[in-house]
Each structure stands twice: as C-alpha cells, then as structure tokens.
Amino acid sequence: MNVKFSCPRGRGIELEDTKAGRVIVVAGGTGLFPFSDLIDLLFKDQAVKEGNKLSQELLIADPVLKQKPFEKF
C-alpha cells in the first residue's frame, strides 16, 4: 500500500474574506482540536443573538464577538 502526503492546500480559515452563506466544519479525531475555538465562538455568538442572560458577560469576555464575525452568514 502506498501513501502520499502533501503540504496543506487552500487559504485556510479566513472569516474576513468568506462569502456570505453557511459555515460547515468537517473534522474528526485529532483534526477536531484546531476547530475548537471556532466552534466555541459560534456557540457564544448564537447565545448573544438569542439574548441569553449571559450575553453581556460574553461580549465583555470575548472581544472578537464585538466585531460580529458571523454577521454576513
């Protein structure tokens, strides 16, 4: 059995240049760890949008949320 490895391809995760639409993250095993921050941010963003009682605390604790990174999605 032959296995071929290559260097990473593509631009990677760039929220600023991502076109509006759905965000789909596919990962598994050890590949999930690099996406944990993105998953956490998506969860917090949804909590803020729904008016969760911790919304203000989340906005203070995570300055990225103030930039509304998922507003165009």
PDB file of N, CA, C and O in Angstrom:
ATOM      1  N   MET A   1       0.822  -1.166   0.000  1.00  0.00           N
ATOM      2  CA  MET A   1       0.000   0.000   0.000  1.00  0.00           C
ATOM      3  C   MET A   1       0.880   1.249   0.000  1.00  0.00           C
ATOM      4  O   MET A   1       1.783   1.377   0.827  1.00  0.00           O
ATOM      5  N   ASN A   2       0.616   2.160  -0.922  1.00  0.00           N
ATOM      6  CA  ASN A   2       1.360   3.412  -0.993  1.00  0.00           C
ATOM      7  C   ASN A   2       0.539   4.551  -0.409  1.00  0.00           C
ATOM      8  O   ASN A   2      -0.666   4.645  -0.642  1.00  0.00           O
ATOM      9  N   VAL A   3       1.191   5.403   0.342  1.00  0.00           N
ATOM     10  CA  VAL A   3       0.534   6.570   0.923  1.00  0.00           C
ATOM     11  C   VAL A   3       1.311   7.803   0.505  1.00  0.00           C
ATOM     12  O   VAL A   3       2.533   7.853   0.645  1.00  0.00           O
ATOM     13  N   LYS A   4       0.608   8.789  -0.002  1.00  0.00           N
ATOM     14  CA  LYS A   4       1.258  10.018  -0.447  1.00  0.00           C
ATOM     15  C   LYS A   4       0.784  11.177   0.431  1.00  0.00           C
ATOM     16  O   LYS A   4      -0.419  11.367   0.612  1.00  0.00           O
ATOM     17  N   PHE A   5       1.713  11.941   0.970  1.00  0.00           N
ATOM     18  CA  PHE A   5       1.401  13.112   1.780  1.00  0.00           C
ATOM     19  C   PHE A   5       1.801  14.361   1.011  1.00  0.00           C
ATOM     20  O   PHE A   5       2.786  14.360   0.274  1.00  0.00           O
ATOM     21  N   SER A   6       1.033  15.420   1.188  1.00  0.00           N
ATOM     22  CA  SER A   6       1.389  16.684   0.556  1.00  0.00           C
ATOM     23  C   SER A   6       1.216  17.810   1.564  1.00  0.00           C
ATOM     24  O   SER A   6       0.668  17.612   2.648  1.00  0.00           O
ATOM     25  N   CYS A   7       1.683  18.973   1.199  1.00  0.00           N
ATOM     26  CA  CYS A   7       1.560  20.123   2.089  1.00  0.00           C
ATOM     27  C   CYS A   7       0.107  20.604   2.116  1.00  0.00           C
ATOM     28  O   CYS A   7      -0.667  20.274   1.218  1.00  0.00           O
ATOM     29  N   PRO A   8      -0.267  21.378   3.135  1.00  0.00           N
ATOM     30  CA  PRO A   8      -1.634  21.910   3.185  1.00  0.00           C
ATOM     31  C   PRO A   8      -1.949  22.749   1.956  1.00  0.00           C
ATOM     32  O   PRO A   8      -1.068  23.413   1.409  1.00  0.00           O
ATOM     33  N   ARG A   9      -3.187  22.720   1.529  1.00  0.00           N
ATOM     34  CA  ARG A   9      -3.608  23.479   0.353  1.00  0.00           C
ATOM     35  C   ARG A   9      -4.770  24.395   0.722  1.00  0.00           C
ATOM     36  O   ARG A   9      -5.472  24.154   1.705  1.00  0.00           O
ATOM     37  N   GLY A  10      -4.965  25.422  -0.052  1.00  0.00           N
ATOM     38  CA  GLY A  10      -6.074  26.335   0.202  1.00  0.00           C
ATOM     39  C   GLY A  10      -5.662  27.488   1.098  1.00  0.00           C
ATOM     40  O   GLY A  10      -4.514  27.588   1.529  1.00  0.00           O
ATOM     41  N   ARG A  11      -6.630  28.355   1.368  1.00  0.00           N
ATOM     42  CA  ARG A  11      -6.356  29.560   2.140  1.00  0.00           C
ATOM     43  C   ARG A  11      -6.498  29.351   3.631  1.00  0.00           C
ATOM     44  O   ARG A  11      -6.011  30.172   4.408  1.00  0.00           O
ATOM     45  N   GLY A  12      -7.143  28.287   4.058  1.00  0.00           N
ATOM     46  CA  GLY A  12      -7.387  28.090   5.476  1.00  0.00           C
ATOM     47  C   GLY A  12      -8.620  28.870   5.909  1.00  0.00           C
ATOM     48  O   GLY A  12      -9.406  29.311   5.071  1.00  0.00           O
ATOM     49  N   ILE A  13      -8.790  29.038   7.204  1.00  0.00           N
ATOM     50  CA  ILE A  13      -9.961  29.733   7.724  1.00  0.00           C
ATOM     51  C   ILE A  13      -9.691  31.228   7.718  1.00  0.00           C
ATOM     52  O   ILE A  13      -8.829  31.711   8.452  1.00  0.00           O
ATOM     53  N   GLU A  14     -10.422  31.957   6.896  1.00  0.00           N
ATOM     54  CA  GLU A  14     -10.321  33.413   6.824  1.00  0.00           C
ATOM     55  C   GLU A  14     -11.733  33.978   6.847  1.00  0.00           C
ATOM     56  O   GLU A  14     -12.366  34.110   5.799  1.00  0.00           O
ATOM     57  N   LEU A  15     -12.227  34.310   8.022  1.00  0.00           N
ATOM     58  CA  LEU A  15     -13.603  34.782   8.137  1.00  0.00           C
ATOM     59  C   LEU A  15     -13.827  36.108   7.432  1.00  0.00           C
ATOM     60  O   LEU A  15     -14.926  36.377   6.948  1.00  0.00           O
ATOM     61  N   GLU A  16     -12.793  36.942   7.368  1.00  0.00           N
ATOM     62  CA  GLU A  16     -12.953  38.256   6.750  1.00  0.00           C
ATOM     63  C   GLU A  16     -13.267  38.158   5.254  1.00  0.00           C
ATOM     64  O   GLU A  16     -14.013  38.981   4.724  1.00  0.00           O
ATOM     65  N   ASP A  17     -12.709  37.168   4.579  1.00  0.00           N
ATOM     66  CA  ASP A  17     -12.867  37.043   3.133  1.00  0.00           C
ATOM     67  C   ASP A  17     -13.882  35.971   2.736  1.00  0.00           C
ATOM     68  O   ASP A  17     -14.042  35.685   1.549  1.00  0.00           O
ATOM     69  N   THR A  18     -14.560  35.381   3.701  1.00  0.00           N
ATOM     70  CA  THR A  18     -15.513  34.326   3.402  1.00  0.00           C
ATOM     71  C   THR A  18     -16.820  34.929   2.919  1.00  0.00           C
ATOM     72  O   THR A  18     -17.339  35.864   3.529  1.00  0.00           O
ATOM     73  N   LYS A  19     -17.349  34.404   1.836  1.00  0.00           N
ATOM     74  CA  LYS A  19     -18.609  34.899   1.294  1.00  0.00           C
ATOM     75  C   LYS A  19     -19.768  34.506   2.210  1.00  0.00           C
ATOM     76  O   LYS A  19     -19.694  33.517   2.940  1.00  0.00           O
ATOM     77  N   ALA A  20     -20.812  35.282   2.156  1.00  0.00           N
ATOM     78  CA  ALA A  20     -21.992  35.012   2.980  1.00  0.00           C
ATOM     79  C   ALA A  20     -22.554  33.635   2.656  1.00  0.00           C
ATOM     80  O   ALA A  20     -22.513  33.198   1.506  1.00  0.00           O
ATOM     81  N   GLY A  21     -23.071  32.960   3.656  1.00  0.00           N
ATOM     82  CA  GLY A  21     -23.633  31.628   3.475  1.00  0.00           C
ATOM     83  C   GLY A  21     -23.522  30.831   4.754  1.00  0.00           C
ATOM     84  O   GLY A  21     -23.415  31.409   5.835  1.00  0.00           O
ATOM     85  N   ARG A  22     -23.545  29.538   4.654  1.00  0.00           N
ATOM     86  CA  ARG A  22     -23.452  28.674   5.825  1.00  0.00           C
ATOM     87  C   ARG A  22     -21.998  28.319   6.104  1.00  0.00           C
ATOM     88  O   ARG A  22     -21.180  28.223   5.190  1.00  0.00           O
ATOM     89  N   VAL A  23     -21.694  28.127   7.378  1.00  0.00           N
ATOM     90  CA  VAL A  23     -20.366  27.682   7.782  1.00  0.00           C
ATOM     91  C   VAL A  23     -20.465  26.187   8.054  1.00  0.00           C
ATOM     92  O   VAL A  23     -21.250  25.754   8.897  1.00  0.00           O
ATOM     93  N   ILE A  24     -19.676  25.410   7.346  1.00  0.00           N
ATOM     94  CA  ILE A  24     -19.663  23.968   7.539  1.00  0.00           C
ATOM     95  C   ILE A  24     -18.247  23.567   7.915  1.00  0.00           C
ATOM     96  O   ILE A  24     -17.304  23.836   7.170  1.00  0.00           O
ATOM     97  N   VAL A  25     -18.094  22.930   9.060  1.00  0.00           N
ATOM     98  CA  VAL A  25     -16.796  22.479   9.535  1.00  0.00           C
ATOM     99  C   VAL A  25     -16.852  20.966   9.631  1.00  0.00           C
ATOM    100  O   VAL A  25     -17.697  20.417  10.337  1.00  0.00           O
ATOM    101  N   VAL A  26     -15.968  20.297   8.934  1.00  0.00           N
ATOM    102  CA  VAL A  26     -15.913  18.843   8.957  1.00  0.00           C
ATOM    103  C   VAL A  26     -14.555  18.438   9.525  1.00  0.00           C
ATOM    104  O   VAL A  26     -13.512  18.766   8.959  1.00  0.00           O
ATOM    105  N   ALA A  27     -14.577  17.728  10.637  1.00  0.00           N
ATOM    106  CA  ALA A  27     -13.333  17.288  11.268  1.00  0.00           C
ATOM    107  C   ALA A  27     -13.642  16.099  12.159  1.00  0.00           C
ATOM    108  O   ALA A  27     -14.796  15.859  12.512  1.00  0.00           O
ATOM    109  N   GLY A  28     -12.637  15.382  12.509  1.00  0.00           N
ATOM    110  CA  GLY A  28     -12.820  14.247  13.400  1.00  0.00           C
ATOM    111  C   GLY A  28     -11.496  13.811  13.989  1.00  0.00           C
ATOM    112  O   GLY A  28     -10.435  14.169  13.479  1.00  0.00           O
ATOM    113  N   GLY A  29     -11.554  13.055  15.038  1.00  0.00           N
ATOM    114  CA  GLY A  29     -10.335  12.599  15.686  1.00  0.00           C
ATOM    115  C   GLY A  29      -9.495  13.769  16.150  1.00  0.00           C
ATOM    116  O   GLY A  29     -10.029  14.713  16.732  1.00  0.00           O
ATOM    117  N   THR A  30      -8.206  13.733  15.912  1.00  0.00           N
ATOM    118  CA  THR A  30      -7.331  14.821  16.335  1.00  0.00           C
ATOM    119  C   THR A  30      -7.533  16.059  15.476  1.00  0.00           C
ATOM    120  O   THR A  30      -7.069  17.141  15.836  1.00  0.00           O
ATOM    121  N   GLY A  31      -8.222  15.919  14.339  1.00  0.00           N
ATOM    122  CA  GLY A  31      -8.477  17.059  13.480  1.00  0.00           C
ATOM    123  C   GLY A  31      -9.509  18.018  14.043  1.00  0.00           C
ATOM    124  O   GLY A  31      -9.674  19.118  13.517  1.00  0.00           O
ATOM    125  N   LEU A  32     -10.210  17.626  15.103  1.00  0.00           N
ATOM    126  CA  LEU A  32     -11.222  18.484  15.705  1.00  0.00           C
ATOM    127  C   LEU A  32     -10.617  19.611  16.540  1.00  0.00           C
ATOM    128  O   LEU A  32     -11.197  20.694  16.613  1.00  0.00           O
ATOM    129  N   PHE A  33      -9.491  19.386  17.155  1.00  0.00           N
ATOM    130  CA  PHE A  33      -8.906  20.364  18.068  1.00  0.00           C
ATOM    131  C   PHE A  33      -8.661  21.738  17.431  1.00  0.00           C
ATOM    132  O   PHE A  33      -8.970  22.746  18.067  1.00  0.00           O
ATOM    133  N   PRO A  34      -8.131  21.828  16.229  1.00  0.00           N
ATOM    134  CA  PRO A  34      -7.918  23.159  15.645  1.00  0.00           C
ATOM    135  C   PRO A  34      -9.201  23.958  15.453  1.00  0.00           C
ATOM    136  O   PRO A  34      -9.151  25.184  15.360  1.00  0.00           O
ATOM    137  N   PHE A  35     -10.330  23.297  15.392  1.00  0.00           N
ATOM    138  CA  PHE A  35     -11.598  23.980  15.180  1.00  0.00           C
ATOM    139  C   PHE A  35     -12.319  24.302  16.487  1.00  0.00           C
ATOM    140  O   PHE A  35     -13.392  24.906  16.456  1.00  0.00           O
ATOM    141  N   SER A  36     -11.766  23.920  17.621  1.00  0.00           N
ATOM    142  CA  SER A  36     -12.468  24.113  18.894  1.00  0.00           C
ATOM    143  C   SER A  36     -12.735  25.589  19.176  1.00  0.00           C
ATOM    144  O   SER A  36     -13.796  25.922  19.704  1.00  0.00           O
ATOM    145  N   ASP A  37     -11.808  26.478  18.840  1.00  0.00           N
ATOM    146  CA  ASP A  37     -12.043  27.914  19.051  1.00  0.00           C
ATOM    147  C   ASP A  37     -13.169  28.427  18.169  1.00  0.00           C
ATOM    148  O   ASP A  37     -13.980  29.242  18.611  1.00  0.00           O
ATOM    149  N   LEU A  38     -13.229  27.962  16.931  1.00  0.00           N
ATOM    150  CA  LEU A  38     -14.292  28.376  16.020  1.00  0.00           C
ATOM    151  C   LEU A  38     -15.648  27.881  16.522  1.00  0.00           C
ATOM    152  O   LEU A  38     -16.626  28.628  16.502  1.00  0.00           O
ATOM    153  N   ILE A  39     -15.712  26.641  16.965  1.00  0.00           N
ATOM    154  CA  ILE A  39     -16.952  26.080  17.487  1.00  0.00           C
ATOM    155  C   ILE A  39     -17.397  26.851  18.730  1.00  0.00           C
ATOM    156  O   ILE A  39     -18.581  27.150  18.885  1.00  0.00           O
ATOM    157  N   ASP A  40     -16.458  27.169  19.608  1.00  0.00           N
ATOM    158  CA  ASP A  40     -16.756  27.942  20.816  1.00  0.00           C
ATOM    159  C   ASP A  40     -17.293  29.323  20.456  1.00  0.00           C
ATOM    160  O   ASP A  40     -18.262  29.789  21.055  1.00  0.00           O
ATOM    161  N   LEU A  41     -16.671  29.974  19.486  1.00  0.00           N
ATOM    162  CA  LEU A  41     -17.099  31.307  19.053  1.00  0.00           C
ATOM    163  C   LEU A  41     -18.491  31.265  18.425  1.00  0.00           C
ATOM    164  O   LEU A  41     -19.309  32.149  18.679  1.00  0.00           O
ATOM    165  N   LEU A  42     -18.768  30.243  17.607  1.00  0.00           N
ATOM    166  CA  LEU A  42     -20.103  30.089  17.021  1.00  0.00           C
ATOM    167  C   LEU A  42     -21.162  29.901  18.103  1.00  0.00           C
ATOM    168  O   LEU A  42     -22.255  30.460  18.012  1.00  0.00           O
ATOM    169  N   PHE A  43     -20.837  29.116  19.122  1.00  0.00           N
ATOM    170  CA  PHE A  43     -21.770  28.884  20.228  1.00  0.00           C
ATOM    171  C   PHE A  43     -22.053  30.183  20.985  1.00  0.00           C
ATOM    172  O   PHE A  43     -23.206  30.505  21.271  1.00  0.00           O
ATOM    173  N   LYS A  44     -20.988  30.927  21.307  1.00  0.00           N
ATOM    174  CA  LYS A  44     -21.154  32.195  22.025  1.00  0.00           C
ATOM    175  C   LYS A  44     -21.920  33.207  21.191  1.00  0.00           C
ATOM    176  O   LYS A  44     -22.770  33.925  21.719  1.00  0.00           O
ATOM    177  N   ASP A  45     -21.636  33.277  19.903  1.00  0.00           N
ATOM    178  CA  ASP A  45     -22.329  34.205  19.012  1.00  0.00           C
ATOM    179  C   ASP A  45     -23.819  33.901  18.984  1.00  0.00           C
ATOM    180  O   ASP A  45     -24.640  34.818  19.019  1.00  0.00           O
ATOM    181  N   GLN A  46     -24.170  32.636  18.923  1.00  0.00           N
ATOM    182  CA  GLN A  46     -25.585  32.248  18.911  1.00  0.00           C
ATOM    183  C   GLN A  46     -26.252  32.612  20.224  1.00  0.00           C
ATOM    184  O   GLN A  46     -27.399  33.058  20.232  1.00  0.00           O
ATOM    185  N   ALA A  47     -25.551  32.428  21.332  1.00  0.00           N
ATOM    186  CA  ALA A  47     -26.108  32.774  22.644  1.00  0.00           C
ATOM    187  C   ALA A  47     -26.385  34.275  22.732  1.00  0.00           C
ATOM    188  O   ALA A  47     -27.403  34.691  23.284  1.00  0.00           O
ATOM    189  N   VAL A  48     -25.478  35.082  22.189  1.00  0.00           N
ATOM    190  CA  VAL A  48     -25.670  36.536  22.192  1.00  0.00           C
ATOM    191  C   VAL A  48     -26.856  36.911  21.309  1.00  0.00           C
ATOM    192  O   VAL A  48     -27.675  37.743  21.700  1.00  0.00           O
ATOM    193  N   LYS A  49     -26.961  36.311  20.122  1.00  0.00           N
ATOM    194  CA  LYS A  49     -28.064  36.606  19.211  1.00  0.00           C
ATOM    195  C   LYS A  49     -29.421  36.248  19.812  1.00  0.00           C
ATOM    196  O   LYS A  49     -30.415  36.927  19.554  1.00  0.00           O
ATOM    197  N   GLU A  50     -29.464  35.183  20.612  1.00  0.00           N
ATOM    198  CA  GLU A  50     -30.711  34.747  21.226  1.00  0.00           C
ATOM    199  C   GLU A  50     -31.040  35.536  22.491  1.00  0.00           C
ATOM    200  O   GLU A  50     -32.088  35.322  23.101  1.00  0.00           O
ATOM    201  N   GLY A  51     -30.151  36.448  22.886  1.00  0.00           N
ATOM    202  CA  GLY A  51     -30.402  37.264  24.073  1.00  0.00           C
ATOM    203  C   GLY A  51     -30.249  36.495  25.374  1.00  0.00           C
ATOM    204  O   GLY A  51     -30.951  36.766  26.348  1.00  0.00           O
ATOM    205  N   ASN A  52     -29.334  35.539  25.389  1.00  0.00           N
ATOM    206  CA  ASN A  52     -29.059  34.763  26.590  1.00  0.00           C
ATOM    207  C   ASN A  52     -28.747  35.709  27.746  1.00  0.00           C
ATOM    208  O   ASN A  52     -28.200  36.791  27.533  1.00  0.00           O
ATOM    209  N   LYS A  53     -29.094  35.304  28.968  1.00  0.00           N
ATOM    210  CA  LYS A  53     -28.865  36.175  30.130  1.00  0.00           C
ATOM    211  C   LYS A  53     -27.386  36.478  30.360  1.00  0.00           C
ATOM    212  O   LYS A  53     -27.055  37.420  31.079  1.00  0.00           O
ATOM    213  N   LEU A  54     -26.502  35.698  29.763  1.00  0.00           N
ATOM    214  CA  LEU A  54     -25.062  35.947  29.890  1.00  0.00           C
ATOM    215  C   LEU A  54     -24.491  36.720  28.699  1.00  0.00           C
ATOM    216  O   LEU A  54     -23.272  36.827  28.570  1.00  0.00           O
ATOM    217  N   SER A  55     -25.333  37.252  27.843  1.00  0.00           N
ATOM    218  CA  SER A  55     -24.879  37.928  26.620  1.00  0.00           C
ATOM    219  C   SER A  55     -23.861  39.020  26.894  1.00  0.00           C
ATOM    220  O   SER A  55     -22.821  39.079  26.239  1.00  0.00           O
ATOM    221  N   GLN A  56     -24.150  39.882  27.852  1.00  0.00           N
ATOM    222  CA  GLN A  56     -23.241  40.992  28.140  1.00  0.00           C
ATOM    223  C   GLN A  56     -21.894  40.492  28.650  1.00  0.00           C
ATOM    224  O   GLN A  56     -20.848  41.028  28.285  1.00  0.00           O
ATOM    225  N   GLU A  57     -21.923  39.469  29.489  1.00  0.00           N
ATOM    226  CA  GLU A  57     -20.671  38.903  30.007  1.00  0.00           C
ATOM    227  C   GLU A  57     -19.849  38.273  28.882  1.00  0.00           C
ATOM    228  O   GLU A  57     -18.623  38.384  28.863  1.00  0.00           O
ATOM    229  N   LEU A  58     -20.528  37.617  27.951  1.00  0.00           N
ATOM    230  CA  LEU A  58     -19.832  37.012  26.811  1.00  0.00           C
ATOM    231  C   LEU A  58     -19.176  38.085  25.946  1.00  0.00           C
ATOM    232  O   LEU A  58     -18.038  37.920  25.506  1.00  0.00           O
ATOM    233  N   LEU A  59     -19.891  39.181  25.700  1.00  0.00           N
ATOM    234  CA  LEU A  59     -19.341  40.261  24.879  1.00  0.00           C
ATOM    235  C   LEU A  59     -18.134  40.911  25.541  1.00  0.00           C
ATOM    236  O   LEU A  59     -17.193  41.312  24.858  1.00  0.00           O
ATOM    237  N   ILE A  60     -18.154  41.017  26.854  1.00  0.00           N
ATOM    238  CA  ILE A  60     -17.026  41.596  27.581  1.00  0.00           C
ATOM    239  C   ILE A  60     -15.836  40.638  27.581  1.00  0.00           C
ATOM    240  O   ILE A  60     -14.697  41.055  27.374  1.00  0.00           O
ATOM    241  N   ALA A  61     -16.106  39.354  27.812  1.00  0.00           N
ATOM    242  CA  ALA A  61     -15.043  38.351  27.933  1.00  0.00           C
ATOM    243  C   ALA A  61     -14.390  37.996  26.607  1.00  0.00           C
ATOM    244  O   ALA A  61     -13.220  37.616  26.580  1.00  0.00           O
ATOM    245  N   ASP A  62     -15.125  38.112  25.508  1.00  0.00           N
ATOM    246  CA  ASP A  62     -14.588  37.714  24.201  1.00  0.00           C
ATOM    247  C   ASP A  62     -14.705  38.884  23.220  1.00  0.00           C
ATOM    248  O   ASP A  62     -15.747  39.048  22.586  1.00  0.00           O
ATOM    249  N   PRO A  63     -13.656  39.694  23.085  1.00  0.00           N
ATOM    250  CA  PRO A  63     -13.718  40.888  22.240  1.00  0.00           C
ATOM    251  C   PRO A  63     -13.979  40.591  20.758  1.00  0.00           C
ATOM    252  O   PRO A  63     -14.412  41.483  20.029  1.00  0.00           O
ATOM    253  N   VAL A  64     -13.732  39.378  20.302  1.00  0.00           N
ATOM    254  CA  VAL A  64     -13.995  39.023  18.907  1.00  0.00           C
ATOM    255  C   VAL A  64     -15.496  39.102  18.620  1.00  0.00           C
ATOM    256  O   VAL A  64     -15.897  39.458  17.512  1.00  0.00           O
ATOM    257  N   LEU A  65     -16.316  38.776  19.604  1.00  0.00           N
ATOM    258  CA  LEU A  65     -17.773  38.821  19.424  1.00  0.00           C
ATOM    259  C   LEU A  65     -18.263  40.240  19.139  1.00  0.00           C
ATOM    260  O   LEU A  65     -19.251  40.421  18.426  1.00  0.00           O
ATOM    261  N   LYS A  66     -17.587  41.238  19.686  1.00  0.00           N
ATOM    262  CA  LYS A  66     -17.975  42.631  19.453  1.00  0.00           C
ATOM    263  C   LYS A  66     -17.832  43.004  17.976  1.00  0.00           C
ATOM    264  O   LYS A  66     -18.509  43.914  17.497  1.00  0.00           O
ATOM    265  N   GLN A  67     -16.965  42.312  17.265  1.00  0.00           N
ATOM    266  CA  GLN A  67     -16.734  42.577  15.839  1.00  0.00           C
ATOM    267  C   GLN A  67     -17.788  41.904  14.963  1.00  0.00           C
ATOM    268  O   GLN A  67     -17.793  42.091  13.746  1.00  0.00           O
ATOM    269  N   LYS A  68     -18.676  41.126  15.571  1.00  0.00           N
ATOM    270  CA  LYS A  68     -19.729  40.395  14.864  1.00  0.00           C
ATOM    271  C   LYS A  68     -19.169  39.605  13.666  1.00  0.00           C
ATOM    272  O   LYS A  68     -19.507  39.888  12.516  1.00  0.00           O
ATOM    273  N   PRO A  69     -18.316  38.619  13.950  1.00  0.00           N
ATOM    274  CA  PRO A  69     -17.627  37.904  12.868  1.00  0.00           C
ATOM    275  C   PRO A  69     -18.539  37.090  11.938  1.00  0.00           C
ATOM    276  O   PRO A  69     -18.146  36.776  10.815  1.00  0.00           O
ATOM    277  N   PHE A  70     -19.730  36.754  12.388  1.00  0.00           N
ATOM    278  CA  PHE A  70     -20.612  35.925  11.575  1.00  0.00           C
ATOM    279  C   PHE A  70     -21.830  36.705  11.056  1.00  0.00           C
ATOM    280  O   PHE A  70     -22.807  36.102  10.613  1.00  0.00           O
ATOM    281  N   GLU A  71     -21.774  38.016  11.109  1.00  0.00           N
ATOM    282  CA  GLU A  71     -22.912  38.849  10.750  1.00  0.00           C
ATOM    283  C   GLU A  71     -23.379  38.620   9.321  1.00  0.00           C
ATOM    284  O   GLU A  71     -24.580  38.675   9.057  1.00  0.00           O
ATOM    285  N   LYS A  72     -22.467  38.366   8.396  1.00  0.00           N
ATOM    286  CA  LYS A  72     -22.861  38.211   6.987  1.00  0.00           C
ATOM    287  C   LYS A  72     -23.297  36.785   6.629  1.00  0.00           C
ATOM    288  O   LYS A  72     -23.654  36.518   5.481  1.00  0.00           O
ATOM    289  N   PHE A  73     -23.271  35.874   7.603  1.00  0.00           N
ATOM    290  CA  PHE A  73     -23.646  34.486   7.310  1.00  0.00           C
ATOM    291  C   PHE A  73     -25.100  34.239   7.583  1.00  0.00           C
ATOM    292  O   PHE A  73     -25.583  33.123   7.390  1.00  0.00           O
TER     293      PHE A  73
END
